[in-house]
């Protein structure tokens, strides 16, 4: 089977035998009858949440350790008094109360600060950009230095970095560090160069991976070395800061993963990536994985690393920005000699497509269950399309009594699995999660059949319909749609969209009418439905729209969404807009546009779309462990993460979403968009932001009323879309397409 695997714990990423020597004492224990009493390797790094006493709305600025004290800095926005900056200290297991940093707050009136760190010279440095750029101070990065632990900060930005280019922008400084003699090391995102400045003059530069974000860990320093993320994006290059010669390089990870570097002693360095913490020499030798990323926050989605540094006695610290939650996570990593290197047991998890929510749950589950290794497999990536062979091969395994312990059932033939006894009944788990875990009861019932529950969704989509009049009624049935088009032969019905989106959306709306109870197709209705679709595309003039929009079929090939038509084109009489909301971030424009038009959002046939549906293989010998994994999927930590693959499904996650929606951080997040209407030639400009708490509550109230899970047979759905595409291209009639669909599905159902 074409499976991609993530070995989420154990020795999957270990690169050499005996890696942990030097990290602490090791001991070996003899098992109790397991695996012929093999000796068990002990000792690995573990993550600890230091739980700083920050308030809601505070986001991380930076952290460092000095003289045995851990220093943490945060920013907190306030609409009344502007941005304030706070500091915390951690010593002997205790945090201090928040102290406002007057110097940073004073700077914050003129600059938006985005990073703070500790240099090799013993000084603290901060980075920021002007809040109100002027010709004298154009937009660009500035560097500030505090040498005396006082409230006074000095702007030490090299002069050439403050000069505007032909577009009116100064240099985009994306990272800063300092050498022992006070020389500045700067990551210049505008030129793609790592640069060293001594007394304000540039004395060295080297190519680095181009970065254009406000802050990105790109460089690092030790007493006499500069480490630079190389231009290839996959390795680190080291330079001697005495003579600027290249001293070595290390290939660490795949392109696209972020590098976060911390120096050790005698040419040893440490790197934090999504994959974990790695120790290595600057020559690229002796690479060791100290901690697999699945055992820590670095392996989670919805986070970025702000600070990573080493402390005393081979300990490490990382400050994470949990941007999907609007908060932070301060972690300490220490070596635990009593923690097994590899887990005793393995839990296998399989889904057709890579899934961020599942990966988030793996990270949490393994932190809670270090004796279990999660082996997560999937056929294709998140935005790829699985093949029929992927499903067929899986079916063969499952029907043979094999397959993964936990199955992510999205796009799989669930009802067939239930009929053949592949899935375990998890009704008691459902009741527990509803009663004790706050799972929405209507969503928890998505996979209920004949009083038994065979799967639980960890995410859900909300299909929403909006129109200025009662046009939505024409989509109540195929008969209503055909009749309406007969009386209004030029009506386009849907808001402007491309033909593939129109096909998916209309098929989703009419799906239950087209498919009989036994899974077969109503051929006559299917032909009528395709005729209606073709007429709508003709009336909408989708070909002209696609030319104007620069349509690429690949962009809509597999979007993980069923309902999407017209919500970016405004509202006109006689047209219906449909969209599928999949979490807080996805609400931004649809909620704004619906509210602006003064329209009441409506459900689509009382549908909700279950996603990340977790079921348990009836053949598993690890029922309890599998249930623990599903509980991890429903935990606050996972449900509260913005993974862009659906709304959460628990009360607490929605309550937290509503609370966050009313914070200054959420409401200050604005987006501007402008485009030319391809039909009228008008320039359209919109500025919009996140939904507020009241709006989120409105949609949550709508979710509570829904009782119809939309779970199509994906093979059938894709088959219909393939034939509809042939009709749109003119190579097949609607009657021929309907006949072909019936024949293909009859063959599929007989297998």
N, C-alpha and C positions, 0 to 999 in steps of 0.2 A: 504494500500500500504506500502511496505517495504521502507519507506523514512527515511533517516538520515537528521537531521536538524541542521542548525546553526542559532540560533536566534541572529542576528547580531547587535542588539541594544536594547535599552529599558531595561526591567527588567529581561531578560532571564538569566542573571548570578547573579542577586542580591540574597543574601542569607538570609536577614532578613528585616523586616519592619523598616522604619525609619532609614535606614543606614546612611544617609548623615548628621544626627545631629552631630554637632561638627566640620563639614567641613566648615561651613559658615551658614549664615542666610538662612532660607527657607521661601518661601511664596507659597500660593496656589491661583490659579486663577480659575475662573468659566468659563467654555467653553461657546461658543456662539451657543447653540442649538445642540451641538454634544454629543451623548451618554448621553442624558438626563441631560445635563449640569453638568456632574461629575466634582468634584474638581480635578485640575490637579497638580501633584507634580512637584515642580520646584527645580533646583539646582543639578549640577553634574560637574565633572571635564571635562576640555576641553584641547585639544592639540594645542600648538602654535609652528610654525616653526620659529626658531630664525635666520635662514638664515646667518650663518657666512660667511665672504667674502673669502672662500677658493678657490683655483684655481683647474682646472682640474688635476687629477692625485694625489691630496693630499688625504690620507686615515687617518682615526681616530686612535689616540694613546690612548687618555683618556681625561677626564674632571673632574673638581671638583669646589666647590664654597668655597671661603675663604674671610672673612671680607667684605661680600657683593659683591664680584667680582667673576664672572664666568670665569674660566680659561679653555681653550681648547687647546689641543696639537695634531698636525698632523705630518705625515711623507710624504715626497715627493721624489720619486726616480728619479735619473738623471744618464744616462749612462756615462756622461762626468765627473761628480764630485761626484758620489756616492750619498748615501741617506742623505737628509737634514731634519731637524726637525724644526717645526715652532710652535709658540704659539700665541694665540689670547686672548684678554680680553673683557668681556662684562659687561658694567656698565651703569646704567641710560638709558637703551634702545639703547645703541650704542656699536658697535664693534670697537676695535682697528685695525689698519693695522697689517699684518703679521710681526712677528719678528722672525728671525732665532734664535733658542736656541743653542748657541755655545757649551754648555756642552753636550747636547744630540747629536748634530752632531759629536762632537769629539768622543763620545762613539760609535756612529753609524759606525765608520770606523772599529771597532772590534766586534761589536755586532749588531744583528738585533733586534731592540726593538719592542715589540708587545703589551705593556700595560703600562699605567701610571695612578696612583691614589693617593688619599689623605688618610693618616693614622690618627687614633685617637690621636696620639701623636703630630699632627700638622706638620708632615714631609711629603714630597712627595716621592713616591716610583715608580720605573720603573722596568720592567722585560724584559729580552732579552736572546738570544742565540748567541754563537760565530759565526761570519761569516766565519771564517777559523779555524775549530777545530784542535787541535793538541793533542799529547799525554799528554802534561802538562795541556792543557785546553780542555778536551773532550767535545763533543756536549752535551748540557744540559742547564737547566735554571739558569740564574743569576739574583740576586736582587740588585738594586742600590738605594741609599738614598740621598736625597738632603734636608739638614736641614736649610739652611740659605737663600733660594731663590736666590742662586748664580749659577754660571756656573759649580760649582764643584759637582761631583757625586762620592759617595763612594760605592764600591762593598761590600755589607754586607751579601753576601750569606753564610749561615752556612757551615762550612768546610765539613761536612759529605755529603752535597748535591752536592759537586763539584767532588767527587771521582767517577772514572769510575767503572761500573759493569763488569761482565764477557764478555759482548758484546762490551765494550769500550765506553759506554754511561754514562753520569752523570744523575742525577735525572731530570725528566721532570716536572718542576715547572709550574703549570697551573693557579695559582692565588696567590695573596699576599695581606696582609693587616697588620695593626699594632695596638697593644693595646696602651692605654694611657701611659704606662711606657716604650714604645718603643719595647716591645717584638714583634717578627715577627710571624705572622700567615701565614702558607704556605700550599697551596694545592699541595701535592706531587702526580702527576699523575702516577708516576712509581709504587708507593706502594699502591695507593688508600687510602691514609691517609691524614687527615687534621692535621697539626703539629704546635705546638707552640715552639718557640726558644727564650730563655732568655739569653742574653750575649753569643750567639752562641751555647748554649747547648739546646738540645731538652728536654722539660719538660712535654710535653703532646702530645698524638696523639689519633685520633678517626677515625673510618671507615667513608669513604665518597663514593659517587658514583664515580667509576673509570672514569677518563677523560684522553684522550691522545692527545688532541689538544694543539696548542701552547698557547692558552689562553681561559679560560672558567670561567665565574662567578660561583664559587663553594662555596665560604665562604664569611662571612661578620662579622664585629665586631661593638660593641657598647662600651661604657666606661668599662663595666665589663662582656661582653658576647661575646662568639664566636658562630656564626651560621654556620652550616655545612649542605650541601646537603647530605641527608642520603644515605646509601648504596642501599636502595630500589629504589632510583631515583624518589620518589614520595612525599617526605616530607623533613622537615627541623628539625634538632636536635640542641638544645641550651645547651651550657656549661657555667658555672660560671667560669670566668678566675681567680678568687681568690683562689678557692680550686679545680677547674676542675670537679666539680660535674655536672651531667646532670640536667638541670632545667626544661625541657619541650620539647615538639615537636609539630609540626603542619603539617597536611597533606593538601597540597595546590592544587595539580593539577595532571594530569595524567602523567605517565612515558613517557619521550620523549620530554616534554616541558622544555625549559631552565628556570632556576631560576636566578633572579637578585635581590639581597637583599639590603635594605637600612634601617638603624636603626632609630627609633623614640624615644620618651621619655617614661619612666615608663613601660618598657617591651613591648612597641608597636613596630611592625616592618611593613615594606612594601615590597611587592614582585611584580616584573614586569615579566610577562610571555606573551606568545602569546595571552593568553586570556584576558589580561588587567592588571590593577593595583589593588592589593588587600591589605587591611589593616587587621592586625591580632595581637593577643597577642602570646607571645612565648609559652604559655600553649595550644595554638590551639583554644582559645576561641574568640568570638566576631569578626568573620571574616566578612569583608565587601568588596564588589566590588566597588571601587571608580570610575573606568572607564572601560567600556567594550572594549576589544581589537579591535573590529571592528571600533571604533571611533578614532583609533590612528595608528601610524606607526608600533607599536608592532604586529598588526594583519596582516601585509603585508608579502609577501614572498620575498625572495632575500635579507634579512637583518639579522644582528645579533646585539646584544646589547654589547657595549663596556663598558659603564659606566651608572650607575643608582644611584641617590642620592637625598636626600631631601634638600630643601633650606629653605628660610624664609617663615613664614605665611602659612604653610601647602602646599607649592608648591614643585614640583618634577622636576627633569631634567633627561633626557636620551640621551645618545649619541649612535647613530646607525651607523653601518658600512653597507652601501648599496653596498655590494660586487658585486651584479649583474650590478651595474652602475659604479663601481670604484670610489665611493664618500662617503659622509657622510650626516647625518641628525641630527641636534641638536634640541631637543624638550624640551619645558617647559610645565608643566601641572599645571593648576591653577583651583580653584573652581569658577564656574560662577553660582551665585544664580538665574540668569534669564534664565538659560538653562533648558528646560524641561527634567525630568528624563526619561520619556518614550515618544516615538514619537506618534503623532496624527494618522499618516497613516502607513499602511504596504504595502510594495511592495513584492510580492512573486516571487521567481526565482527558476526554476527547471531544472536540467539536469540529465541524466542517471548516469553520473559519476562525482565524486568530481573533481573540476577544480581550479587550482591555479590562473589562470588569472581572473576567476570570483571572487575569494576571494580577489584578489588585487583590483579589481574594487569596491567591496563592501566597503572596507576600505576607498577608496577615495570618493565614492558616499555619504557615511554617514557623512564624514567630511564636504562635500559641502551641504548636505541636512539633517541637524540634526532633522528635523520634520518628517522624513520618516524612519521607521524601515524595514530593509531588512530581509525577512525570506527565507533563502536559503536551498533548499532541494535537495537531490540526492539519487539515489537508492543504489549505491555501491561506494567504494573508488576508488582512481585514478588508481590503478593497479589491480582492480578486474573486473570481467566480469559480466555485467548485464544479467539477464535471460529474456526469452521470456515473462514470466509473468509480469516483470517490464514494458515492452513495452505495453503489452496487457492491463494492468490495467490503464496505462496512457492514452492509446487510448480511453478507455471507459469514462474516466473523460473528456477529451477534446471534444469528440463527444457529450457529454452531456452538453456542454456549460460551463464547469468548468475548473479547472486547473490553473496553475500559470500564473501571468501576463507576465513574461518574460520566454521564453523557450530556453534552450541551446540545439540546434537541433542535435548535434553530435550523430551519430548512431541511430537516429530516422527516421521513414519513412516520410521524408519531402514532397515528391511529393504527397503522399497520403493525407497529411494534407492540402496541397495547394488545391488539388482537392475537398476536403470536406469542404473548407472554414474555417479551424481552425486558419490559420495564417493571420495576418493583412498585408496589403500592406504598406511597409515603403520606397517607392521610393523617397519621398521628403527628408527623413532622409539620405538616401544614397547619394543623390545629395549634400546635405549640408556638409556631412562628406568628400566627395571627393573634393568639391570646397573650403570649408573653413577649413577643418580638415586635408587635405593632405593625405587622404586615397588613396591607390593605386587603380586606377579605374578598372583595370582588376580583381583584387581580390574582390572588392566591388560588382562586377556583378555575383558572384558565385551562388547566389540564385535567379537570375533573370529568370522569366518565363513569356512569352507572354507580355513582356514590363513592368511587375510589379516585385518588389523586395520583397521577403518574409523573408529574413534573411541576416545578415552581419557577416562575420567571423572576429574575433579579432586576430586570429593567422593563420599561414599557413605553410605547409610543402613543401619542394622543392625536388621532386624526381630527382635524377641525375644518368645518365648512363655513364660509362667510359670503354673503351677497347683500346688495343694497335693497333687493326686493325678495320676492318669494321664489326666485329662480331655482333654488335648491330642490324644489319639489319635482323638477323634471328628472332628477337622478334617483327617484324613489324606486323605479323599476325600468326594465327595458321597454315595456309597453308604453310607459309614460314618456320616455325619451324619444322613442320612435314616433309617437303621436305628436309630440311637440315639434320635432324636426319636420314632420309632414305639414304642419300648420305654419311653421316658420322656417322655410327651407334655407334661409341664409344665416340662421342663428349659429354662433360659434360655441355657445353653452359655457365653455370653460374660459377662464382668464388666459391671456396669451401665454403659450408655453411651446416647447418643442414636441415633435410628434411622439418621441419615445416616452416622455413624461405623461403625455395625454393617454397613451396606451396603457401604461402601468396604473395610472390613477383610475381611469374608467373601468379597467378590469378588476381592480380592487373593490371599487364601489359595487359592481354588479356580480362579483364572484359567486356569492351564495345562490344567486338565481340561475347561474350558468351550470353549476355543478350539482348533480343529483346526489341523493343521500348515500348511494353506494359508491360515489366517487366518479361515476361516468359523466359524460357530457351531453347536454341537451343540444343536439346538432342544429335544430331549426333556430333556437334562440341564439346560438353562437353566431350563425350567419347573419342574423338580424343585428346583433350587437356590433359585429365588425363593420357592417354597412353604416351604422350610426357613427362609429368612430371615424370612418373615412370621410363622411360628410362633415363632421366637426373639424377635422384637419383641413379640409378644403375651404370651409368658411373662415377659419382662422388664418388661412394662408401660412401654414407652418413653414413652407419652403422659404418664403421671403423672410420670416422671422429668424430662421436658422442662419440664413446668409447674413442678416444684419447682426446677429449675436455672435457670429463666428463659431457656430455649433460644431462640436467634436463628439462623435458617437461614443468615444471612449470615456468621456466625462460622465456619461449616464449608464455605463455598462453594468455596474453593480454598486448601487449607492446605498444599500442597506436601508431603503425607505420605500414605502408603497404609495403614499399619497402626496403628490406635489404638482400643482398646476396653477400658475397665474398669480401667486401672491406678491410678486415683485412688480406687477404692472397696474396696480390700482384697482378700483372697483367701478364697473360700469353696469348700467341696467341690463338685465338679461344674461349676465355672466356670473359664474360661480367660481370662487376661489377655494382651493383645497390645499391644506398643508398638514404635515405630520410633525408635531413638536416632539423633540427627543431630549428634553432636559432644559435647564435654565438658560444656558447659552443660546440654544436654538430658538428661544422665545423672542429674542431681541427685535428683529424686524417684523415678524408676523403679528406679534402682540401690539407693537407700535402702530402698524398700518391699520389693523382692525379697529383699534381704539380711535385713531385719527378719523377714520371714516364713520365713526359713530355706530358701528355694527355690533350686534350681539353674536359672539361665537357660538356655533352649534356643533354638536357631535355628528359624526357620520354613521348613521344606522346603529347608534349606540356601541360602536366599535372601540376597542382599545387593542393595541398590538403588543403581545407578550414578546419580550426579547431575553436573551441569555437564560433560556429555559433549562434548568438543571434537573435531570432525572437520574435514577440509580439503576444500574444494570441488575436485573433479577438474578444473574449468575454470580454476582460479587460475593466474596467471602469477607468483605469489609463494610458491611451495611452501616455500622455505627460510625466508622471513620468517614464514610461517604456523607452521612448526615451532618457530621461536624463541618465538612467542607461547604455544604449548602448553607449551613448557619453562618459561616464566614462570608458567603455571598450576601447575606441579608444583614450583616453587622453594620453598625453606625459608621465605622471607618470606611467600608466599601460603599455603602449606600450614599454616604455624604460626599463622595468624590464625583467630580464632573468629568465623565469619560466620553461624552458625546455619542453614546450608544443607547440613550433612553433615559426617561425619568426614573428616579428611585421608586421603590415600592413599599416604603415604610413610613409611618406617621412621623417619626422623629426626624427623618431626613427631609420630609416636606416642611416640617416646622422650622428646621434650621435654614432651609432655602428661603422661606418667607422672611425670617429674621434677617438673613444676609441681604435680601433684596432691598431692604430699607436702610442699609448702611450707606455712609457717604462714599465708601470705596466702590460699591456697586453702582450707585446713582451717578457718580462722576465718570463712569466708563461710557464714553460717547463714540459714535461712529458716523462719519459723513460719507455719503455716496452720491455720485452724479452720473447720469447717463443720458443718451438721446433716445427718446421714444421712436422706435423704428417706423411706426405707422404715422405719427403726426409730425415728426421731426423736432418736437419740443425738447428743450433741455430740462431735465428733471433733476432736482437736488433734494436730498433728504438728510436730516441729522436726527439720529435716534440713539437711544441707550437701552439699558437693561429694564426689564419689567420691574415695577415696584411690588411691595408685599401684597397690596390689595389686588393687583392684577394676578399675581401668582395664586392667591387664594381663590379667585374666580375660576381659574383653570383647574385647581385642585378639587373644588366643589363639583366641577363638571366630571372629572375623573371618577369621583365617588359614585356617580349615577350610572356608570357604564357597566353593562353586563354581557357584552358580546365580544369574546376574544376573537380577533381576526388571525387565524392560523391557517393560511392556505397550504395546499399541497404544492411545494415549491417546484417539483418536476412538472406538474400540470401548469402552474403559473408560467414557467419559463417556456413550455411548449406552446402555449397560446400566444405569448409575446413573439415568439419566432415566426409563427404563421401570420400574425398581424403585420409584422414587418414585411413579409413577402407581399401581402396585399397592398401595403402602402407603396412599395416599390413598383407595383403593377405587374408582378410576375405570377400572381395567383388571384383568383376571384374569392369573394367571401364564402361562397358555397364550397369551393375546393378546399379552402383553409379549414372550414368547419369539419369537413369530412376527414381531412388529414389529422386534425386534432383528435377526433373520436377514435380513429384507427390507432394512433400512437398511444393514447391512454388506455385503450382496451388491451393492447399488448403489454403495457407497463403493469396494469392491474393483474394480469394473468401470471406475471413472473413471481 
